[in-house]
């Protein structure tokens, strides 16, 4: 698994053309084309993209991204995947973010739609070091009590609240950071880095019992903790010849990486949406094992490892609090061989049952 991408991943090194007269001296994406996004959590902090080694990362699945014709105002094209949508405008030498669709940053449960009234430049193919912009906008997100989890669900049921609706504000800033390089396993790419900071805060919160009423969420510990200001901070690496993102390095709320390429690994499944999916990786493994949940129902889960004769040898319980979440299993060392594992929810229902192969490091 650690070297699975070495022979199938190449740099995205693309620029969105769309008959706009942009330079064609790099690989191109046109509306209708597809590329793939590989995501992995990081457990070490990096100062530069040149320090990141793709060959040492474990990826669970490939996220298929389709370049679609724009359906929103001031937008040239849209990047659609089952997990996220990014709306982009190409204007001269700039790539501009006009909005998108993502999972809410507060509870991680519900998709939100953001359409920026003042779009923000996120990349330039010339005079890169002058890039510095800020914008802000508002959006709504609504939660039903049925989808809530933990203390906030207990609070809602106790107070006979059926829905919670919040008006939120997002402040988005972009700034050129530095020159850098990145090894995409095919060669060293020379490029530049842009930092993005998105601050999310709640303006007003409403609760619904029979009717909607404005509620002072700062007076309730459960609500004030759930809807505290959230920040998403990441750095984007671009090839010097392109305004399309090659790699994204998340620094908050957790360390993670996204790598874009036109090539799909035949060793990895596609990340799917709609029904709940659980990916265990790497498999085979020599020790560290991760679980990635997509479209999960928050709650308590149990991982059970069983030897080949059917004897349980290790059990680990954990909580899933978001619809998309990755966890590291603190599995002890076991002898190499073939094992069985299953994952059960809080009601004892088996969600997955498969083989796990452990090999020597």
C-alpha positions in Angstrom: 0.0 0.0 0.0 2.8 2.5 0.8 4.1 2.3 -2.8 0.7 1.7 -4.5 0.7 5.2 -6.1 4.3 5.3 -7.3 3.4 3.9 -10.8 -0.1 5.3 -11.2 0.0 8.9 -9.9 1.3 11.8 -11.9 0.9 15.5 -11.2 -2.4 17.0 -12.1 -0.5 19.9 -13.7 -3.6 21.1 -15.4 -5.2 24.3 -16.3 -8.9 24.7 -17.1 -9.1 25.9 -20.7 -12.8 26.1 -21.7 -11.9 27.9 -24.9 -10.8 31.0 -22.9 -7.5 31.4 -24.8 -5.3 30.3 -21.8 -1.9 28.8 -22.2 -2.0 25.2 -23.4 1.6 24.2 -22.6 0.5 22.0 -19.7 -2.0 19.1 -19.4 -5.6 20.3 -19.9 -9.0 19.6 -18.4 -12.1 20.5 -20.3 -15.7 20.4 -19.1 -16.8 16.8 -19.0 -13.3 15.5 -18.0 -12.6 13.6 -14.9 -9.7 13.6 -12.4 -9.1 11.9 -9.0 -8.5 13.2 -5.5 -6.6 11.2 -3.0 -7.0 12.2 0.7 -5.1 11.1 3.8 -4.8 12.2 7.4 -1.4 13.2 8.5 0.1 12.6 11.9 3.2 14.8 11.5 3.3 18.5 10.8 5.1 19.7 7.6 6.6 23.1 7.0 7.0 22.7 3.2 5.4 20.7 0.5 8.9 19.5 -0.5 8.9 17.5 2.8 5.7 15.5 2.0 6.4 12.0 0.7 3.3 10.6 -1.2 4.9 7.1 -1.1 4.6 7.0 2.7 0.9 7.9 2.9 -2.0 5.5 3.1 -5.1 6.3 1.0 -8.4 4.6 1.5 -10.2 5.4 -1.8 -10.1 7.6 -4.9 -12.6 10.5 -5.0 -13.8 10.9 -8.6 -14.1 14.6 -9.6 -15.9 15.7 -12.7 -15.5 19.1 -14.4 -19.0 20.3 -15.1 -20.5 23.3 -16.9 -21.3 26.1 -14.5 -24.8 26.3 -13.0 -24.2 29.2 -10.6 -23.7 33.0 -11.3 -20.2 34.3 -12.0 -18.9 30.8 -12.4 -16.9 29.3 -15.3 -16.9 25.7 -14.2 -17.7 23.4 -11.3 -15.7 20.6 -9.7 -18.2 17.9 -8.6 -17.5 14.9 -6.5 -19.8 12.9 -4.2 -18.1 14.5 -1.2 -17.7 18.1 -2.2 -18.3 20.7 -4.9 -16.1 23.6 -5.8 -17.4 26.5 -8.0 -14.7 28.4 -9.9 -14.4 31.3 -12.3 -11.4 31.8 -14.6 -10.7 35.5 -15.2 -7.6 36.4 -17.1 -4.6 35.1 -15.2 -6.7 34.2 -12.1 -8.6 31.3 -10.7 -11.4 32.6 -8.5 -13.5 30.8 -5.9 -17.2 31.7 -6.2 -18.6 29.2 -3.7 -19.2 25.5 -3.2 -20.9 22.7 -1.3 -19.4 21.0 1.7 -20.2 19.4 5.0 -21.0 22.0 7.7 -17.9 22.9 9.8 -19.7 22.9 13.2 -21.2 19.5 13.7 -20.0 17.8 10.5 -23.4 16.4 9.7 -25.2 18.4 7.0 -24.2 19.7 3.6 -24.1 23.5 3.2 -24.1 25.6 0.1 -22.0 28.8 -0.1 -22.4 31.3 -2.9 -20.0 34.2 -2.5 -21.5 37.6 -3.4 -17.8 38.8 -3.7 -15.8 35.9 -5.2 -12.2 35.5 -4.0 -9.1 34.9 -6.2 -7.2 31.8 -5.0 -4.5 31.5 -7.6 -2.6 33.5 -10.3 -0.4 32.4 -13.2 1.4 35.8 -13.2 2.5 38.2 -10.5 1.8 35.5 -8.0 3.3 37.3 -5.0 0.7 40.1 -5.1 -2.2 37.7 -4.3 -3.9 38.9 -1.1 -7.7 39.0 -0.8 -10.5 38.8 1.7 -14.2 38.3 1.5 -17.2 37.3 3.6 -20.7 36.0 3.2 -23.6 34.4 5.1 -25.3 31.0 4.8 -27.9 29.0 6.6 -27.6 25.4 8.0 -30.4 23.4 9.6 -30.2 20.3 11.7 -33.0 17.9 12.6 -33.0 16.3 16.1 -32.9 12.9 14.4 -29.5 13.5 13.0 -28.0 15.0 16.1 -25.6 13.0 18.4 -24.4 13.1 22.0 -25.1 16.0 24.4 -26.7 18.2 21.9 -29.2 15.5 20.9 -30.0 15.0 24.6 -30.5 18.7 25.1 -32.8 19.0 22.1 -35.0 16.1 23.1 -35.2 17.3 26.7 -36.3 20.8 25.5 -38.7 19.3 22.9 -36.7 20.9 20.0 -37.3 19.2 16.6 -34.9 21.4 14.5 -32.0 23.8 15.0 -31.3 26.5 12.3 -28.3 28.8 12.4 -27.4 31.8 10.3 -23.6 31.7 9.8 -20.9 34.0 8.6 -17.8 32.9 6.7 -14.7 35.1 6.4 -12.3 33.8 3.7 -8.8 35.1 3.1 -6.1 34.1 0.6 -2.5 35.1 0.5 0.6 34.2 -1.4 3.1 32.5 0.9 6.3 31.3 -0.8 7.9 29.3 -3.6 8.1 25.6 -3.0 8.4 22.2 -4.7 6.6 18.9 -4.6 7.5 15.3 -5.6 4.5 13.8 -7.4 6.4 10.4 -7.7 7.1 11.3 -11.4 9.4 14.2 -10.7 9.9 17.4 -8.8 7.4 20.1 -9.6 8.5 23.7 -9.0 5.7 25.9 -7.9 4.2 28.3 -5.3 1.9 28.1 -2.3 -1.2 30.1 -1.4 -2.7 30.0 2.1 -6.5 29.9 2.6 -8.2 30.7 5.9 -11.9 30.2 6.3 -13.4 31.4 9.7 -17.0 30.2 10.4 -19.1 31.8 13.1 -22.7 31.8 14.2 -24.7 35.0 13.9 -28.1 33.8 15.2 -29.5 30.4 16.2 -33.2 29.4 16.0 -34.9 26.4 17.5 -38.2 24.9 16.4 -40.7 23.5 18.8 -44.1 24.4 17.4 -42.7 27.6 15.8 -39.2 29.0 15.1 -37.8 31.2 17.8 -34.5 32.9 18.2 -32.5 31.3 21.0 -29.5 32.7 22.9 -27.1 29.8 22.2 -24.3 31.4 24.3 -26.4 30.8 27.5 -26.3 27.0 27.0 -23.0 25.3 27.4 -23.9 22.5 25.0 -24.9 24.9 22.3 -22.0 27.3 22.8 -19.5 24.5 22.6 -21.1 23.0 19.5 -21.3 26.3 17.6 -18.1 27.9 18.7 -16.1 29.7 16.0 -14.5 27.1 13.6 -11.5 27.7 11.4 -10.4 25.7 8.3 -6.9 26.6 7.3 -5.0 25.0 4.4 -2.2 25.7 2.0 -2.5 25.0 -1.8 0.4 24.1 -4.0 0.3 25.1 -7.7 2.6 24.3 -10.5 4.3 27.5 -11.8 2.7 26.9 -15.2 -0.8 26.5 -13.9 -3.6 28.0 -11.8 -5.1 24.6 -10.9 -4.5 23.1 -7.5 -2.1 20.2 -7.4 -2.0 19.5 -3.6 -3.8 20.8 -0.6 -2.4 20.6 2.9 -4.9 21.1 5.7 -3.5 22.5 9.0 -6.8 23.1 10.8 -8.9 21.6 12.3 -6.6 18.6 11.6 -3.6 17.7 9.5 -4.5 16.1 6.2 -3.6 16.1 2.5 -5.4 16.0 -0.8 -3.6 15.2 -4.0 -5.1 15.6 -7.5 -4.2 13.6 -10.5 -5.8 12.5 -13.8 -5.0 8.9 -13.0 -6.9 6.4 -10.9 -5.3 3.6 -8.8 -6.6 0.2 -9.7 -5.8 -0.9 -6.2 -8.2 1.5 -4.6 -12.0 1.7 -4.8 -13.9 4.9 -5.6 -15.2 6.8 -2.7 -18.9 6.5 -2.9 -21.7 8.6 -1.5 -25.3 7.9 -0.5 -25.0 4.8 1.6 -22.6 4.3 4.5 -19.2 3.2 3.4 -16.4 1.9 5.7 -12.8 1.6 4.4 -10.2 -0.3 6.3 -6.6 0.5 5.1 -3.9 -0.4 4.5 -4.7 -4.0 3.9 -2.3 -5.9 3.9 -0.8 -4.1 6.8 2.1 -4.6 9.2 0.7 -2.6 12.1 -1.1 0.7 11.7 -4.7 0.3 10.6 -7.1 3.1 9.9 -10.9 3.2 9.3 -12.5 5.8 7.1 -16.3 6.3 7.5 -18.2 8.0 4.7 -21.9 8.9 5.1 -21.8 7.4 8.6 -24.5 7.6 11.2 -22.9 9.0 14.3 -22.8 6.7 17.3 -20.8 4.0 19.0 -19.0 1.3 17.0 -16.9 -1.7 17.9 -14.1 -3.2 15.9 -13.5 -7.0 16.5 -10.4 -8.9 15.3 -10.8 -12.6 15.0 -8.2 -15.3 14.2 -8.6 -17.8 11.4 -10.2 -20.4 13.7 -12.8 -17.9 14.8 -11.5 -16.9 18.2 -11.8 -13.2 19.1 -8.4 -11.7 19.9 -8.9 -8.0 20.1 -11.8 -5.5 20.5 -11.8 -1.8 20.3 -14.8 0.6 20.8 -14.9 4.1 19.4 -17.3 7.0 18.7 -18.1 8.4 15.2 -19.3 12.0 15.5 -19.3 13.1 11.9 -20.7 11.8 8.6 -17.2 11.7 7.2 -14.5 10.7 9.7 -11.2 8.8 9.8 -9.8 7.1 12.9 -6.6 5.3 13.7 -7.0 1.9 15.4 -4.5 1.4 18.3 -4.1 -2.2 17.3 -1.3 -4.1 19.1 1.3 -6.2 17.2 0.1 -9.6 16.0 1.9 -12.4 14.1 1.7 -12.3 10.4 -1.2 -14.2 8.8 -4.8 -13.9 7.7 -7.4 -12.6 10.2 -11.0 -11.8 10.1 -12.6 -8.6 11.4 -16.1 -7.2 11.8 -17.5 -3.7 12.7 -20.7 -3.5 14.7 -22.8 -0.5 15.6 -24.2 0.3 19.1 -27.1 -2.1 18.5 -24.9 -5.0 17.7 -25.7 -4.9 14.0 -22.7 -6.1 11.9 -21.8 -3.2 9.5 -18.9 -4.9 7.8 -17.1 -8.3 8.0 -13.9 -9.0 5.9 -10.4 -10.3 5.9 -7.3 -8.5 7.2 -3.8 -9.6 6.2 -0.9 -8.8 8.5 2.6 -9.0 7.1 6.1 -8.5 8.4 7.4 -4.9 8.2 
